[in-house]
């Protein structure tokens, strides 16, 4: 039988060490709360250290809409020459490009700076609940099982496991249970950026360019602007002749996109976001585990395609993969407020808004399927505080991918920049509820 270990009490316990969890833990701690961050894996950071660009920090007009913890992380990356910064994809978005290896430094240093206690390799497996109040969570690691108590719990685990175990209602995937595909991001170095961008400029029909009417440029003008920007950011689409033909002839797997993002100018390194496996549930461990070999096989196929067909990759070499499978969608915990699809598309502002989202509607489908929607005037929308308060629970908040939203609105708010906004709001609210003697941030 596993040893039971007594654990000290914390003001705030955050479950999940991804972008939302880091922001929540830092925000709670710097507002005076003793804070524990639980992470089931060997490293904090989540998708921040995957190689993906950080979406949602800027509107499609290029205006910063996220600050706080996100900016602090970017400043840390800059200190170690791991910050490239905002990149315009001349499709519909601005993203923030960072070196994922440097980001590993940044997240650990920031957590340490604010005295956040961290437990790695620790899985929160159950909740002790009385009348809608979580009294503690049962966690397990190599040291045994422990009961961790706190005044406020913040579920940033992506799937909302603890909130669901405690009794919060939720929705799952689409109306028929369909889920966005899982992916494995990988990296290639020694990429000739100038040659790649010249190919984009000369053959813009292969790339998603000028899709947001607010850009005000033709596809050809966008390709020229991307070339002048000089950063290897490109978004190849299945509707284009090159990728479309490769899919039709079996040279590439079925995918809607092949996203290329710079992560290190010194190493001439880019990340690639393209692989996809549909019909995989991120809360079904066997399914998720079985998808790994197939995703790596797709990665090999994509590397061959890039080296054989895409100028700039002829001398490129594989340099790494993300530390985990990327999951876009599982549960959405139902909260006191639900972010609506129209809230996103209309760019609605709210008096109870805790932060802004600016990513487009972005539902990846099976194969080449992809549903997207542009925010009005390339602006941003407010996320109501009630989206972070799960129904039926008193001292618990949620933040990140499990937020309360419709499926369409969730597809916008699930990105890392927006998740950090939610995490920062949840951590701040948790600490303030303690400072003011409240009954928990969700009460």
C-alpha positions in Angstrom: 0.0 0.0 0.0 1.3 3.5 -0.9 2.5 5.5 2.0 0.2 8.3 3.1 2.1 11.6 3.7 0.8 14.6 5.6 1.1 17.7 3.5 1.1 21.3 4.7 -1.8 23.6 4.0 -1.5 26.2 1.3 -3.6 29.3 0.6 -3.8 28.4 -3.0 -3.2 25.2 -4.9 -2.9 25.3 -8.7 -3.3 22.1 -10.7 -1.5 22.0 -14.0 1.8 23.7 -14.9 1.0 24.9 -18.4 0.6 28.5 -19.5 -2.6 29.1 -17.5 -1.2 27.3 -14.4 2.1 29.2 -14.4 0.2 32.6 -14.7 -2.2 31.6 -12.0 0.5 30.4 -9.5 2.7 33.5 -10.1 -0.2 35.8 -9.7 -1.5 34.2 -6.5 2.0 34.2 -5.0 3.0 37.7 -5.8 -0.3 38.9 -4.2 0.7 37.3 -1.0 -0.7 33.8 -1.1 1.3 30.7 -0.2 1.0 28.8 -3.4 1.6 25.3 -4.6 1.7 24.3 -8.3 1.1 20.7 -9.1 2.4 19.3 -12.4 1.9 15.7 -13.5 4.9 15.7 -15.9 8.7 16.2 -15.4 8.7 19.9 -16.5 6.6 23.0 -16.1 5.7 25.0 -19.2 3.2 22.9 -21.2 2.8 24.1 -24.7 4.9 27.2 -23.9 7.9 24.9 -24.3 6.6 22.9 -27.3 7.9 25.2 -30.1 4.5 26.6 -30.9 4.2 30.3 -31.2 2.3 32.1 -28.5 -1.1 33.0 -30.1 -3.6 35.5 -28.6 -1.2 38.1 -27.2 -1.9 40.6 -30.0 -5.0 41.4 -32.0 -5.0 40.9 -35.7 -4.3 44.6 -36.0 -1.0 44.0 -34.2 -2.1 45.6 -30.9 -0.8 44.0 -27.7 -3.9 42.8 -25.7 -2.0 40.7 -23.1 0.6 41.8 -20.6 1.4 40.8 -17.0 2.8 37.4 -16.5 3.1 36.8 -20.3 5.3 39.9 -20.7 7.4 38.9 -17.7 8.1 35.5 -19.4 9.0 37.2 -22.7 11.3 39.5 -20.8 13.1 36.5 -19.3 13.4 34.9 -22.7 14.9 38.1 -24.0 17.6 38.0 -21.3 18.8 34.7 -22.7 18.5 35.7 -26.4 15.4 33.5 -26.8 12.9 36.1 -27.8 12.1 36.8 -31.4 8.9 38.7 -30.7 5.7 39.5 -32.6 5.5 38.1 -36.1 2.9 39.0 -38.7 1.9 35.9 -40.7 0.1 38.2 -43.2 -2.8 35.6 -43.1 -4.9 36.9 -40.3 -2.8 36.8 -37.1 0.1 38.1 -35.2 2.0 35.6 -33.1 4.9 35.8 -30.6 7.9 33.7 -31.5 10.1 32.4 -28.7 12.8 29.7 -28.3 11.2 26.8 -26.4 14.5 25.8 -24.8 14.9 29.3 -23.4 11.3 29.4 -22.3 12.1 26.4 -20.0 14.5 28.7 -18.2 12.0 31.5 -18.1 9.1 29.6 -16.5 11.3 28.0 -13.8 12.9 31.4 -13.0 9.6 33.2 -12.7 8.1 30.6 -10.4 11.2 30.7 -8.2 11.2 34.5 -8.2 7.8 34.6 -6.6 8.4 31.7 -4.2 5.9 29.3 -5.8 6.2 25.8 -4.4 6.3 23.3 -7.2 5.7 19.5 -7.2 6.6 17.8 -10.4 5.7 14.2 -11.3 2.6 14.7 -9.1 -0.9 13.7 -10.3 -4.0 15.1 -8.6 -6.3 12.0 -8.6 -9.3 12.9 -6.4 -11.0 15.6 -4.5 -12.5 15.7 -1.0 -15.7 17.8 -1.3 -18.2 19.0 1.3 -21.3 20.9 0.1 -19.6 22.3 -3.0 -16.4 23.2 -1.1 -13.2 21.3 -2.0 -11.5 20.6 1.3 -8.5 18.9 -0.2 -7.2 16.9 -3.2 -5.6 13.5 -3.1 -2.3 13.5 -5.1 0.1 10.8 -5.8 3.8 10.7 -6.8 6.8 8.4 -6.1 6.8 9.5 -2.5 3.3 8.1 -2.1 -0.2 9.5 -1.7 -0.9 12.8 0.0 -3.8 14.9 0.9 -3.2 18.6 0.0 -5.5 21.2 1.6 -6.0 24.8 0.6 -8.4 27.7 0.9 -8.7 28.1 -2.9 -8.1 25.6 -5.7 -7.5 26.6 -9.3 -7.9 23.9 -12.0 -5.6 24.7 -14.9 -5.1 21.1 -16.0 -6.6 21.6 -19.4 -9.1 18.7 -19.1 -10.7 20.1 -15.9 -10.2 16.8 -14.0 -10.4 18.2 -10.5 -13.4 20.4 -11.2 -15.3 17.4 -12.7 -14.3 15.1 -9.8 -15.6 17.8 -7.4 -19.0 17.9 -9.2 -18.8 20.7 -11.8 -20.9 20.2 -14.9 -19.2 20.2 -18.3 -19.5 19.8 -22.0 -17.3 17.6 -24.1 -16.2 18.3 -27.7 -18.8 18.9 -30.3 -22.5 18.0 -30.4 -21.7 14.4 -31.4 -18.7 14.1 -29.2 -16.2 15.0 -32.0 -12.9 16.5 -31.0 -10.3 18.5 -32.7 -7.3 16.4 -33.7 -4.2 16.0 -31.5 -0.8 16.9 -32.9 2.9 16.6 -32.4 4.9 19.8 -33.0 8.5 19.3 -34.2 11.5 21.4 -35.1 14.0 21.7 -37.9 17.2 23.7 -38.0 19.5 25.0 -40.7 16.6 26.4 -42.6 17.4 28.9 -45.3 14.9 31.7 -44.4 15.6 33.9 -47.4 15.1 31.0 -49.9 11.8 29.9 -48.1 10.5 33.5 -48.2 11.4 33.9 -51.8 9.4 30.8 -52.6 6.4 32.3 -50.6 6.8 35.6 -52.6 7.0 33.9 -55.9 4.3 31.3 -55.3 1.8 32.8 -52.9 -1.0 30.5 -54.2 0.4 27.8 -51.8 0.0 29.8 -48.7 -2.8 31.3 -46.5 -2.2 35.0 -47.1 -4.5 38.1 -46.8 -7.4 36.2 -45.4 -8.4 39.0 -42.9 -9.9 41.8 -44.9 -8.5 44.3 -42.4 -5.0 43.6 -43.8 -6.1 45.5 -46.9 -3.5 43.8 -49.1 -3.8 41.3 -52.0 -2.3 37.8 -51.6 0.7 38.9 -53.7 1.2 42.0 -51.6 1.1 40.0 -48.5 3.7 37.6 -49.8 6.0 40.5 -50.7 5.5 41.9 -47.2 6.3 38.6 -45.6 9.5 38.4 -47.7 10.5 41.9 -46.5 9.7 41.0 -42.9 12.5 38.5 -43.2 11.4 35.9 -40.6 10.6 32.3 -41.7 6.9 32.4 -40.9 4.7 30.8 -43.4 1.4 29.0 -43.4 1.0 26.4 -46.2 -2.6 25.4 -46.9 -4.2 22.3 -48.3 -6.1 24.3 -50.8 -2.8 25.4 -52.4 -1.5 23.3 -55.3 1.7 22.1 -53.7 0.3 20.7 -50.4 -3.0 19.7 -52.1 -1.2 17.7 -54.8 1.1 16.0 -52.2 -2.0 14.9 -50.2 -3.8 13.7 -53.3 -0.8 11.7 -54.4 -0.1 10.2 -51.0 3.1 12.1 -50.5 1.6 13.8 -47.5 -1.0 12.8 -44.9 -4.3 14.6 -44.9 -4.0 17.9 -43.1 -5.4 21.4 -43.5 -2.1 23.2 -42.9 1.6 23.2 -42.5 2.6 26.0 -40.2 6.2 27.2 -40.0 7.4 29.5 -37.2 10.9 30.8 -36.3 12.1 29.8 -32.9 15.9 30.5 -33.1 17.5 32.8 -35.6 21.0 31.8 -34.4 20.3 28.1 -35.1 18.2 28.9 -38.2 15.5 26.8 -36.5 11.8 26.7 -37.0 8.9 24.7 -35.5 6.4 22.8 -37.7 2.8 22.5 -36.8 1.1 20.1 -39.2 0.6 16.6 -37.9 -2.8 15.5 -36.8 -4.7 12.4 -35.5 -8.5 12.6 -35.3 -10.8 10.5 -33.1 -8.4 10.7 -30.2 -9.6 11.7 -26.8 -7.2 13.5 -24.6 -8.9 12.1 -21.5 -8.6 8.5 -22.8 -5.0 7.5 -21.9 -4.9 4.4 -24.1 -6.0 6.4 -27.2 -3.6 9.2 -26.5 -0.7 6.8 -26.0 -1.5 4.8 -29.2 -1.5 8.0 -31.2 2.2 8.7 -30.6 3.8 6.3 -33.1 1.3 7.5 -35.8 2.1 11.1 -35.1 5.9 10.4 -35.3 5.3 8.6 -38.6 3.5 11.7 -39.9 6.4 13.8 -38.7 8.8 11.7 -40.8 6.5 12.1 -43.8 6.4 15.8 -43.3 10.2 16.1 -43.0 10.6 14.3 -46.3 8.0 16.6 -48.0 9.7 19.7 -46.7 13.2 18.6 -47.8 12.0 17.4 -51.2 9.4 20.0 -52.1 9.8 23.3 -50.1 12.7 25.6 -51.0 14.8 26.5 -47.9 14.5 23.1 -46.4 16.9 21.1 -48.6 19.8 21.3 -46.1 17.6 21.4 -43.0 17.8 18.7 -40.4 15.4 17.4 -37.8 16.2 19.0 -34.3 13.5 17.9 -31.9 9.9 17.3 -30.9 7.6 18.8 -28.4 7.7 17.2 -24.9 4.2 16.0 -25.2 1.3 15.4 -27.6 -0.7 18.6 -28.2 -4.4 18.3 -27.2 -6.7 21.1 -28.5 -10.0 20.1 -27.0 -11.6 17.9 -24.3 -13.9 19.2 -21.6 -15.3 22.7 -21.1 -16.3 23.3 -17.5 -19.7 25.1 -17.3 -19.3 28.3 -15.3 -21.4 31.2 -14.0 -20.9 32.8 -17.4 -20.4 31.1 -20.8 -18.3 32.8 -23.4 -20.5 32.9 -26.5 -19.6 32.5 -30.1 -21.0 36.0 -30.8 -19.0 37.5 -28.0 -15.8 36.5 -29.9 -16.9 37.3 -33.4 -18.4 40.6 -32.5 -15.5 41.6 -30.3 -17.8 42.3 -27.3 -16.6 44.2 -24.3 -17.9 43.4 -20.8 -18.0 45.3 -17.5 -17.0 42.1 -15.8 -14.2 41.3 -18.3 -10.9 40.0 -16.7 -8.8 40.1 -19.9 -8.9 40.0 -23.6 -8.8 37.4 -26.3 -7.8 38.1 -29.9 -7.3 34.8 -31.6 -9.7 33.8 -34.5 -12.3 31.0 -34.2 -10.1 28.0 -35.0 -11.6 24.5 -35.1 -9.4 21.9 -36.6 -11.3 19.1 -38.2 -10.4 15.6 -39.4 -8.2 15.5 -42.5 -8.2 18.8 -44.4 -11.2 20.1 -42.5 -10.8 23.5 -40.7 -13.4 26.0 -39.6 -12.2 29.5 -39.0 -13.8 32.9 -38.2 -12.5 36.4 -38.0 -13.1 38.8 -35.1 -14.9 42.0 -36.1 -12.6 44.8 -37.1 -9.6 42.5 -36.3 -10.2 43.5 -32.7 -10.5 41.7 -29.4 -13.2 40.5 -26.9 -13.5 40.4 -23.2 -13.6 37.2 -21.1 -16.2 37.5 -18.3 -15.0 36.6 -14.8 -17.9 34.1 -14.5 -16.2 31.9 -17.2 -13.6 31.1 -14.5 -16.2 30.2 -11.8 -17.4 26.6 -12.1 -21.0 25.9 -11.3 -21.7 24.0 -8.1 -18.3 24.8 -6.5 -17.5 27.5 -4.0 -13.8 27.7 -3.5 -12.6 26.7 -6.9 -11.7 28.5 -10.1 -10.8 27.2 -13.6 -8.5 28.8 -16.2 -7.1 27.8 -19.5 -8.3 25.2 -22.0 -11.2 24.0 -19.7 -12.8 27.5 -19.5 -16.6 27.9 -19.7 -17.4 28.6 -23.4 -19.3 27.3 -26.4 -17.2 25.1 -28.6 -16.7 27.8 -31.2 -15.7 30.4 -28.6 -13.4 27.9 -26.9 -11.5 27.4 -30.2 -10.5 31.1 -29.9 -9.8 31.3 -26.2 -7.8 28.0 -25.9 -4.6 29.5 -27.1 -1.6 30.2 -24.8 -1.8 34.0 -24.6 -5.5 34.0 -23.7 -4.9 31.1 -21.2 -2.3 33.2 -19.4 -4.8 36.0 -19.2 -7.3 33.7 -17.5 -4.6 32.2 -15.2 -3.5 35.6 -14.1 -7.0 36.7 -13.3 -7.8 33.4 -11.4 -4.6 33.6 -9.3 -5.1 37.3 -8.5 -8.8 36.7 -7.6 -7.8 33.7 -5.4 -5.2 35.8 -3.4 -7.6 38.8 -3.1 -10.4 36.6 -1.8 -8.1 35.5 1.0 -6.8 39.1 1.7 -10.4 40.3 2.1 -11.6 37.4 4.2 -14.0 36.1 1.6 -15.2 32.5 1.4 -13.2 31.7 -1.7 -12.8 33.3 -5.1 -15.7 31.4 -6.5 -18.1 32.1 -3.6 
